[in-house]
Amino acid sequence: MSGGTILPRAAARLTLPPARSGRVVAALGTAQTIGWASSYYLPAVLAGPMASSLGLSPVWIFAAFSMAMVISAAVGPSAGARIDRLGGRGVLAVSNLVFAAGLVGLALAPSGPVLFLGWGVVGIGMGLGLYEAAFATLARIYGAQARGPITGITLIAGFASTVGWPLSGMMLSVWGWREACLGWAAIHLFLALPLNLILPRAAASATAAPVLPVAEGPSPPPFAMALLAFVFAATWFTSTAMAAHLPGLLQAAGASSAAALAAGALIGPAQVAARMLEFGFLRRFHPLASARLAAAAHPLAAVVLLVVGGPAASAFTLLHGAGNGILTIAKGTLPLALFGPAGYGQRLGWLGAPARILQAGAPLIFGAALSAWGVDAVWVTAGIGAAALGALFLLRPTGAA
């Protein structure tokens, strides 16, 4: 496999016993659910109360969150490189401490600037502790066989919004937004941190296979890297835009408010169902095949919505959700399959950085398009999705473009 050489002794990788493999996936998947629920999905519930309490417009809260995503993009490559060298247990454990510190900072913020500082710390936690770091940790443990565990943790963490939004809402209604932030900080310290600490130590993963840093192994083709970075940036832009504006888009297409909300509720189940398909039937194919299939889903969904209108709201969300579910897995499995496990963590950080930056602007950009063009704004994400699909067809399973 071009794009990364493993040291000769790495040929005999550790295959963890099934029970232990399941424990790793369950622990890491649960910790990821907490990480996503307490960061990425937090503003949807708490942005309004935060803004009202501090005398700010909610726009400022989302601006602070966008800043956090940019910070996470900057942190990702160095976090990945450290995981390549030492394993992910320590990095993920530190992320829980950083998340907790940032959430406490939010809870105690007396003003907007301090709130921005708190979100900045949360952004560091995101760079240290979300999917890129988790995928790199699994690649450090399982090497080229990490596809199954990567799919496993996304199956569990696919319920982050399902768990996170109601729990944040419950803490908000019972205690208030500041106490809700403190509650998430406690969950990081007393649940996520112990779960990450039961992951195999670096010494244990060294018996599985020492993995070369990027600098020590052959570099993957730059064009292939650029294509894959574009694919991730394009698909994550669409994912974030839909997460922020899906009900509004469906209503612009003619769906009622109730129908739009009901259709939006199908996103989570569609993602999980598609990930189960990837875990079962699609795993017999190269990840590039599943990624191409998934990338076609949103453009197809957009055409259906534009042709049929509001009655196609559920079909749109099911197609979009299914494609998004598999593409989340592809973010971890494609670089591994195309370029190998050598230097995987740092490479994943670089590949994910443009996506994080575009995510930060996606709600604003697509919101402006939706306000100006109504349902025709979906042509923006459909066109981006079609371009991503084209880029995937330029990639080859060997990693050469």
C-alpha positions in Angstrom: 0.0 0.0 0.0 1.6 3.2 -1.1 1.9 6.1 1.3 3.5 4.8 4.5 5.8 2.0 5.5 5.5 0.1 8.7 8.6 -1.1 10.5 9.4 -4.7 9.7 8.6 -5.9 13.2 5.1 -4.4 12.8 4.1 -7.2 10.6 2.8 -9.1 13.6 0.2 -6.7 14.8 -1.6 -7.3 18.1 -5.2 -8.6 17.6 -7.0 -7.7 20.8 -9.3 -10.4 22.0 -13.0 -9.7 21.0 -14.1 -8.9 24.5 -11.2 -6.4 24.9 -11.8 -4.9 21.5 -15.5 -4.4 22.4 -14.4 -2.8 25.7 -12.2 -0.3 23.8 -14.9 0.6 21.3 -17.5 0.9 24.0 -15.3 3.1 26.2 -14.1 5.3 23.4 -17.5 5.6 21.8 -19.1 6.7 25.1 -16.3 9.2 25.7 -16.8 10.5 22.2 -20.5 10.9 22.8 -19.8 13.1 25.8 -17.2 15.1 23.9 -19.5 15.9 21.0 -22.6 16.5 23.2 -20.8 19.0 25.4 -19.1 21.0 22.6 -20.5 20.7 19.1 -24.1 20.2 20.2 -24.0 22.6 23.2 -24.9 25.9 21.5 -28.1 24.7 20.0 -29.6 24.5 23.5 -27.5 27.0 25.6 -26.7 29.8 23.1 -29.9 31.7 23.7 -29.8 31.6 27.5 -26.0 32.4 27.5 -26.7 35.4 25.3 -29.7 36.7 27.3 -27.8 36.4 30.6 -24.8 38.3 29.4 -26.8 40.9 27.4 -25.5 39.7 24.0 -27.0 38.7 20.7 -27.0 34.9 20.1 -24.9 35.7 17.0 -21.9 36.4 19.4 -22.3 33.0 21.0 -22.2 31.3 17.6 -19.2 33.4 16.7 -17.4 32.2 19.8 -18.3 28.7 18.9 -16.9 29.2 15.3 -13.7 30.5 16.9 -13.5 27.3 18.9 -13.7 25.2 15.7 -10.9 27.2 14.1 -8.8 26.6 17.2 -9.6 22.9 17.1 -8.3 22.9 13.5 -5.0 24.4 14.6 -4.6 21.9 17.4 -5.4 18.8 15.4 -2.2 18.1 13.6 0.1 18.4 16.6 -2.3 16.2 18.7 -2.3 13.6 15.9 1.5 13.6 15.7 1.7 13.0 19.5 -0.8 10.1 19.2 1.4 8.7 16.4 4.4 8.7 18.7 2.9 7.8 22.1 -0.6 6.5 21.6 -3.9 8.3 22.3 -4.7 7.4 25.9 -2.9 10.4 27.4 -4.0 12.9 24.7 -7.7 11.8 25.1 -7.4 12.0 28.9 -5.9 15.5 28.8 -8.8 16.5 26.4 -11.3 15.7 29.2 -9.4 17.9 31.6 -9.3 20.7 29.0 -13.0 20.3 28.2 -13.9 20.5 31.8 -11.7 23.6 32.3 -13.4 25.3 29.3 -16.9 24.4 30.5 -16.1 25.7 34.0 -14.8 28.9 32.3 -18.1 29.2 30.4 -20.1 28.7 33.6 -18.2 31.4 35.5 -18.0 33.9 32.6 -19.2 37.4 33.8 -18.9 39.0 30.4 -18.6 38.3 26.6 -14.8 38.4 26.4 -14.5 35.8 29.2 -17.1 33.7 27.5 -15.0 33.8 24.3 -12.0 32.7 26.4 -14.0 29.8 27.7 -15.0 28.7 24.2 -11.4 29.0 23.1 -10.4 26.4 25.8 -13.3 24.2 24.7 -11.9 24.5 21.1 -8.5 23.1 22.4 -10.4 20.2 23.9 -12.2 19.6 20.6 -8.8 19.5 18.8 -7.4 17.0 21.4 -10.5 14.9 21.9 -13.0 14.5 19.1 -13.1 12.1 16.1 -9.7 12.8 14.6 -7.9 12.0 17.9 -10.2 9.0 18.5 -9.6 7.6 15.0 -5.8 8.1 15.4 -5.9 6.3 18.7 -7.7 3.3 17.1 -5.2 3.3 14.2 -2.4 3.3 16.7 -3.9 0.2 18.4 -5.2 -1.7 15.4 -3.2 -0.4 12.5 -4.7 -1.2 9.1 -7.5 -3.2 10.8 -9.0 -0.2 12.5 -11.9 0.2 10.1 -14.3 -1.9 12.2 -13.5 -0.1 15.5 -13.7 3.3 13.8 -17.2 2.4 12.6 -18.0 1.1 16.0 -17.3 4.3 17.9 -19.2 6.3 15.3 -22.2 4.0 15.8 -22.2 4.9 19.5 -21.3 8.6 19.1 -24.0 9.0 16.5 -26.4 9.4 19.4 -24.5 12.4 20.7 -27.3 14.8 19.8 -30.0 12.4 20.8 -28.4 12.2 24.3 -26.8 15.7 24.5 -29.7 17.9 23.5 -32.3 16.5 26.0 -29.7 16.3 28.8 -28.5 19.9 28.2 -32.2 20.9 28.1 -33.0 19.1 31.3 -30.0 20.7 33.2 -31.0 24.1 31.8 -34.6 23.8 32.9 -33.7 22.5 36.4 -30.6 24.4 37.2 -29.8 27.1 34.5 -27.2 27.3 31.7 -24.2 28.0 34.0 -25.0 24.9 36.1 -25.5 22.9 32.8 -22.0 23.7 31.8 -20.8 22.7 35.2 -22.8 19.5 34.9 -21.0 18.6 31.6 -17.6 19.4 33.2 -18.4 16.9 35.9 -19.4 14.3 33.4 -16.1 14.8 31.6 -14.2 14.4 34.9 -16.1 11.5 36.4 -17.2 9.5 33.4 -15.3 10.4 30.2 -11.9 10.7 31.8 -12.0 7.2 33.5 -13.3 5.7 30.2 -10.4 7.1 28.2 -8.0 6.0 30.9 -8.9 2.3 30.4 -7.7 2.5 26.8 -4.5 0.5 26.1 -1.3 2.4 27.1 1.3 3.3 24.4 3.4 0.4 25.7 0.7 -2.0 25.0 0.1 -0.6 21.5 3.8 -0.9 20.8 3.4 -4.6 20.9 0.7 -4.2 18.3 3.0 -2.3 16.0 5.2 0.7 16.2 3.9 3.4 13.8 6.2 5.7 12.0 5.7 9.5 12.2 4.9 11.1 8.9 8.4 12.5 8.6 10.0 9.0 8.8 7.8 7.3 6.1 7.2 8.0 2.4 4.8 10.9 1.9 1.5 10.2 0.1 0.9 11.8 -3.3 0.3 15.6 -2.7 -2.6 15.6 -5.2 -4.3 12.7 -3.5 -3.9 14.5 -0.1 -5.4 17.7 -1.6 -8.3 15.9 -3.1 -9.1 14.2 0.1 -8.8 17.4 2.1 -11.3 19.0 -0.3 -13.7 16.1 0.0 -13.7 16.4 3.8 -14.0 20.2 3.7 -16.9 20.0 1.2 -18.9 17.3 3.0 -18.4 18.8 6.5 -19.5 22.2 5.2 -22.7 20.6 4.0 -23.2 18.6 7.2 -22.8 21.7 9.4 -25.0 23.9 7.1 -27.8 21.3 7.3 -27.4 20.9 11.0 -28.0 24.6 11.4 -30.7 25.3 8.8 -32.4 22.0 7.9 -35.9 23.0 9.3 -35.7 26.3 7.6 -34.7 24.7 4.3 -37.6 22.2 4.4 -40.1 24.9 5.2 -38.8 26.9 2.3 -39.5 23.9 0.1 -43.1 23.9 1.3 -43.1 21.7 4.3 -45.1 22.8 7.4 -43.2 23.6 10.6 -44.3 20.4 12.2 -43.4 18.3 9.1 -40.0 19.9 8.9 -39.3 19.1 12.6 -40.5 15.6 12.2 -38.4 15.1 9.1 -35.4 16.5 10.9 -35.7 14.0 13.6 -35.0 11.3 11.0 -31.4 12.5 10.6 -30.0 10.6 13.6 -31.7 7.3 12.8 -30.6 7.5 9.1 -27.0 8.1 10.1 -26.9 5.2 12.5 -28.7 2.9 10.0 -26.1 3.8 7.3 -23.3 3.2 9.7 -24.7 -0.2 10.5 -24.8 -0.9 6.8 -21.1 0.2 6.6 -20.3 -2.1 9.5 -22.0 -5.0 7.8 -22.4 -5.2 4.1 -20.2 -2.3 2.9 -17.2 -3.3 4.9 -16.4 -6.0 2.2 -15.7 -3.2 -0.2 -12.9 -0.6 -0.2 -13.8 2.5 1.8 -13.5 4.5 -1.4 -16.6 2.7 -2.8 -18.7 3.5 0.3 -17.5 7.1 0.3 -18.5 7.6 -3.3 -21.9 6.1 -2.6 -22.3 8.4 0.4 -21.1 11.5 -1.4 -23.8 11.0 -4.0 -26.6 11.0 -1.4 -26.9 14.7 -0.7 -26.9 15.9 -4.3 -29.6 13.2 -5.0 -31.6 14.4 -2.0 -31.4 18.0 -3.2 -32.7 17.1 -6.6 -35.6 15.2 -5.0 -36.4 18.1 -2.8 -36.3 20.6 -5.6 -38.5 18.5 -7.9 -41.1 17.3 -5.4 -41.0 20.1 -2.8 -42.3 19.8 0.8 -43.7 16.3 0.5 -40.2 15.1 0.0 -38.9 16.4 3.3 -38.5 13.0 4.9 -36.9 11.5 1.8 -34.4 14.4 1.8 -33.4 14.0 5.4 -33.1 10.2 5.1 -30.8 10.4 2.1 -28.8 13.3 3.5 -28.5 11.6 6.9 -27.5 8.3 5.5 -24.7 9.9 3.3 -23.5 12.0 6.2 -23.4 8.9 8.5 -21.0 7.0 6.2 -18.9 10.1 5.3 -18.1 10.5 9.0 -16.7 7.0 9.0 -14.8 7.7 5.8 -13.0 10.6 7.4 -11.2 8.0 9.5 -11.1 5.0 7.2 -10.2 6.6 3.8 -6.8 8.1 4.9 -6.0 4.8 6.6 -6.9 2.7 3.5 -5.3 5.1 1.0 -2.1 6.0 2.8 -1.5 3.4 5.5 -1.2 3.7 9.2 2.3 5.4 9.2 1.9 9.0 10.5 -1.9 8.6 10.4 -2.7 10.8 13.3 -0.8 13.9 12.1 -2.0 13.3 8.5 -5.6 13.2 9.7 -5.1 16.4 11.6 -3.9 18.2 8.5 -6.7 16.7 6.3 -9.3 17.8 8.8 -8.1 21.4 9.4 -9.8 22.9 6.2 -13.0 21.1 7.2 -13.0 22.6 10.6 -12.4 26.1 9.3 -15.2 25.8 6.7 -17.5 24.4 9.4 -17.0 27.6 11.3 -18.5 29.6 8.4 -21.0 27.2 7.1 -24.1 28.3 9.2 -23.5 32.0 8.2 -22.8 31.3 4.5 -25.7 28.9 4.0 -28.0 31.0 6.1 -27.3 34.0 3.8 -28.0 31.9 0.7 -31.3 30.5 2.3 -32.4 34.1 3.0 -31.6 35.3 -0.5 -32.7 32.3 -2.6 -35.1 30.2 -0.5 -35.1 26.5 -1.3 -32.8 27.1 -4.3 -30.0 27.6 -1.8 -29.7 23.8 -1.7 -28.0 24.1 -5.1 -25.0 25.4 -3.2 -24.6 22.3 -1.1 -25.6 20.0 -4.0 -23.0 21.5 -6.2 -20.3 21.2 -3.5 -21.4 17.6 -2.9 -21.1 16.8 -6.7 -17.6 18.3 -6.7 -16.7 16.1 -3.7 -18.1 13.1 -5.5 -16.0 14.0 -8.6 -12.9 14.3 -6.4 -13.5 10.8 -5.0 -13.6 9.4 -8.5 -10.2 10.9 -9.1 -8.8 9.0 -6.2 -7.6 5.4 -6.6 -7.5 2.6 -4.0 -3.7 2.5 -4.1 -3.6 6.1 -2.9 -2.4 7.4 -6.3 -4.5 10.1 -7.9 
